[in-house]
């Protein structure tokens, strides 16, 4: 008899397609994040305005995520991915031609809507194929491979430079490349046979607050990282070093995801999340101290980036461990919505922090989010224990 945690060849093929699709898309997305912020600053936008525009991605995801599971049910996982990738790519290249700031709000919303469907569809694809006993490891592998994409993007941008049409066109082209693994893996994609489960986000939040709030905190921090290149320049780093800061964060994510994921399969995942939040606070508070030296700054961002990203992967593994079928798609959608709520709140708060205390308001706000998470986790620890 086969073990319950066995992953068959068809499952492995489907997982590889979903993970590769996300990795390629991540290259284009990670090129886009610093590029958009630097372009806006060049055009005279304040840190708060940059944060508000970045927050539109979170608004879009909050609105679109509840309908993503319905879209998956209607047209399938792979076609949902393909359509959303094309929407994201088209809206990204349009940023170069958009002069008025109000148009950036619109484009950020469209781009965020595409990203919302990519997240829900790809994570449903992965979680539907992975047995619970392997979920922490496989989710970590997914995050680690995606981190390779997030590592390549900023390095590529540093080589191209943030000026002109070229970085926008190359970023969009990279996003479109992600269509091919989605097409090739369509036959191995899971099918959502039942109508999407109607359980509300609030119900998931109340059932597993430590898991779902991890998504919110990670979203707030990731959204705030739109301002990381700006912070780097404000503390005296060159433009090239400022762009590469995001690559260092992605490298830490790549290096630490699998060890943390394996650890979460053996321990209470809530304890792993608490440890990650504590390290995230310490790393953020070390940023102003280390920012005077590029190598020490890189070291802090490396560790900080890895543990912060684990909030998402370990939190997702904790949340979906008790769900299957349409309920699994609903749990994925709820998790993405909480993540998106964080992306909505994070950028304007971090931008306001930078404007109030330039430049180290960035580090203070990055520490504040995990501190609030730790406070909520302490209050809700006994709400529901994982299986």
N, C-alpha and C positions, 0 to 999 in steps of 0.2 A: 504493500500500500504506500502511496506517495505521501511524503511529509506535507503538513498543512502549510508550511512556509515555502514550499517549492515554487519556483518561477519557471514556467515552461518556455520553450523556444519561441512560440508565437508571442507570449507576453514580453519576453526580452526584446523581440523585434519592435513591438509596439512602444515599449518604454524607450528604446534607443531613438526611435523616430520623434517622439514627443520631446525628449531631452535635447536632441540635436536641434530641433526646430526652435526651442527656447534659447539655446546657446547662440545660434546665429542671429536671432532677433536681438539678443542682449548686446551684441557687438554694436549694432546700429543705435540701440537705445542709449548705451553708455557713452557713445560718441555724441549723442544728442544732448544729454543733460548738461555737461559743462559748456557745450557750444551755445546753447540757447541763453544760458545765464551770461556768458561773456559777450555775446552779441547784444543783449539788452543793455548791459552796462556800457558798452561802446556807444550805444545810441542814447545814452544819458538817463536811463531808468534808475530809480533809487533801489536800494536793497529791499525795501518793503514792496515796491511795485514788482520786482522780480519774484518775490515770494508769493504775491497775490496771483500773478500769472501762472506760476508753477502749481498753485493750489487748484487751478481749474481742472487739472488732471484728476485730482481727488474728487471734485464735484461730479465729473463725468462718470467716474467709476461707481460712485454711490448711486447714481441714477440708473446706470446701465447694468450693474451686476445682478440685480434681482431678475432681469430678463435674460441673462446669459444662459442659465440652466434651461429655460424654455427654448432658446435658440438651439442649444445642443440637442434637445429632444426632437426638434422639428427638422433640422438639416444635418445633424451629425457632428461629431467632435472635429473631424478633420476639416470639413467645409467651414465650420465656425472659425477655426484657426486661420484658414486661408483668407477668408473675407476680412477678418480683423487685422491681419498683417498688412494687407493691401491698403486698408483705410489708414493705418498708422504711417505707412511709408509715404502715401500721397500727401497727408497733412504735414509731415515733417519737412518735405522739400518746399512746401508752400510758405514756410516761415521766412525763407530767404527773401521772398518777394513781398512780404507783408510789412508795410511801413508804419501805418497807424497802430498804436498799442492796443486799441480795442479789438483789432483783428487778431492779435496774438491771443487774446482771451478765447476767441471763437476757435482758433486752430488748436489751442491747448485742450479745449473741451473735446474736439473731434479726435485728437490724438489719444487722449485719455480713455475715450470710449472704446477705441480699438484695443488698447492695452488691457482694459478690463476683461474683454472677452478672451483675449490671449491667456490671461492668468487663469480664469475660471476653467476654460476648456482644457488647457494643458495639465492643470493640477487634477482635474477630474479624471483625465486620461491616465495619469500616473497612479493616482490613489485607487482607481478602480481595478488596476491590474496587480497591485502589490499586496501580499498578505500582511496582516497586522504585525506579525513578528519581525518583518523586514522593513516596516514603514519608516522608522527613524533613519536607518541606513540609506534606503533608496531616496528618501526625501532630501537627505544631506548630499547624496551624489548628484541629484538634480540641481540643488543649489550650488554645488561646487562646480559642475560643468557650466552652469549659467555664469558663474563668477569668472570663468575663463573668457567668456564673451565680454563681461564688464571690465576685465583687465585689458583686453585688446583694444576696445573702443577709445579710451583716453590716450593710449600710446599712439594709436593711429591718428588721432586728432592732433597730438603734439607734433607728429611728423608732417601732417598736411598743413597745419596752421588753421586758426579759427576764422580766417578772413576769406571772403569770396563765396562763390556758389559751390566750389568743389566739396567742402566737407558736408554740406547739405545733400548734395547729389550722391556722394559715396555712402553716407548714412542710410539714405532711402534705398539705395541698391542693395545694401547688406540686409536690410529688413526684408526685401522682396525675396532674397535667396532662401529665407526660412520657409517659403512656400513649398519648396521641393521635398524636404523630409516629411512635411505634412501630407503631401500627395502620395509619396512612396509608402508611407506607413498607414494609409487610410484603411487598408484591409485588416490591419491588426488593431485598429482602434476599438475601444469598448462602445457598446450601444446602450443608450439610456432608454430602456424599453418602457418604463412607466412614466406617467406624467410627473413633472417636477414636484418635489415635496413642498408644501406650503408653509412649513414652519418658519416663523419670523426670526430675524436677526436677534431680537431681544431674547427669544427663547434659547437660542444657542449661547448668547452672552450670559444669561442667568445660569444655564446648566454647567458651563465650563468657562468661568470668567478669566481664569489664569491663562488659558489657551487663547481665547479670542482677543483679550486685551494685549497679548504679545503681538498680534498682528497690528493693532492700533499703534502701539509704541514704535514698532519697526517702521510702519508707514510714516509716522511723524518724523522720525530720524532720517529715513531715506529721502523724504520730501525736503527736509531741511538741508540735506547734503547738496541740493541744487546750488547752495551758496558756499559750498566748500572751496571752489576755485576763487571766489571773491574773497573769502576769509584768508586764503593763502596769499593772495596779492596784498591784502591789507596788512598782513604781518610781515611783509617785506620780501616774500618769495618772488622769483621771476615768473613771467607768464607761463613758461614751459613747465616749471616745477608745480605751479598752481594747478595746471591741467592734470599733471601726473599724480596729484594727491588722490584723485578718485581711483586711479589704477592701483595705488598702494592699498586702499580700502578693499578693492576687489581681490587683490592678491591675498590679503588676510582671510577674506571669505573663502577663497579657494583652498587655502592651506588648512583651515580649522574646521570646515563644515563636516567632513567625514569623521574625524575623531570625535567631535561633539555629537554627531548623529549616532555613532556606534555606542557612545556612552549613554545616550538617551534611551537606547533599546534595552540597556541593562539596569538602569536606575529609574526612579520615579521622575518622569519628564518634568514635573512641576519644579523639582529641586534643581534640575539642570537649567530651567528657565530663570529661576531666582539667581543662581550663580552668574549666569550671563548678564542679567540686569545689573548686578553689583559691579562686575568688571566694566560694564558700559559706563556706569557713573564715574568710576575711577579713571577710565581712559579719557572721558570728556574733560574732567578736571585737570588732567595732565597736559591737555592741548596748549593752553597759554604758556606753560612752563617750557614745553619742548619746542614751541614754534620758532624760537630763535636759531635753532640748528636743524638743517634739513633732514639729517639722518636720524636724529632723535625724534623728530616730528614724524618721519616715516615709520619708525618702530612703534610709536604709540598708535598711529592710524592703522597699522597692520593688525595688531591685536584687537583693537577696538572694533575695526570693521568685521573681523571674523566672529566675534561674540555677538555683536549687534545683529548680524545676518542670521545667526542661529536662533534668535528669538522667533523669526518667521518659520524656519524649517522645523524646529522642535515644537513650536506652538501648533503648526499645522498637523504634525504627526499625532500630537496629543488630542486635538479636536476630532479628527476624522476616525480615530481608532474604534469608535463605537457605532459607526454608520456604514451602510451599504446602499447600493442602488440609487434611487431618486433622493433618498435622505443624504447620501454622500455628496451628490451634486449640490443639494441645498446647503450642506455644511461648508463645502468649498466656496460657494457664493457668499455665504455669511462671513467667512474668513476674509475673503477679498474685500467685502464691503467695509469691515472694520479696518483693514489695512488702508483702504482708500480714505476712510474718515480721518485716519492719521495723516495721510498725504495732504488732505485738505487743511488740517489744522496746523501741521508742522511748518510749511514754508512761510506763511505770513507771520507766525510767532517768532521764528528764527530771524526773519528779515527785520521785524520790529526790534528784536534783541540787538541785532547788529547796529541798527540806527540809534538805539538808546545808548549802547556802550560799544563803540567802534574800536577794535574789532572783536573783543573777547565776549561780547554778548552771544556770539555763535556758540562758543564752548559752554557757556552757562545754560543756554536753552537745550543743548544736546545732553547735558547732565540732568536737566529737570524732568524730561520725559521718563527715563527709567526710574527716577526717584518716585514719581507718582505711581508708576507701575508696581514698585515694591510696596508702597503703602496700600494699594488696593489688594495686592496679593496677600498681604498680612491679614487684612480684614476678611477676605473671602476664601482663605485656605481650606476650610472644611465644607465649602458649598457642595462639592461633589468630587469624590476621589476617582481617578481613572481606574480602569479595570486592571 
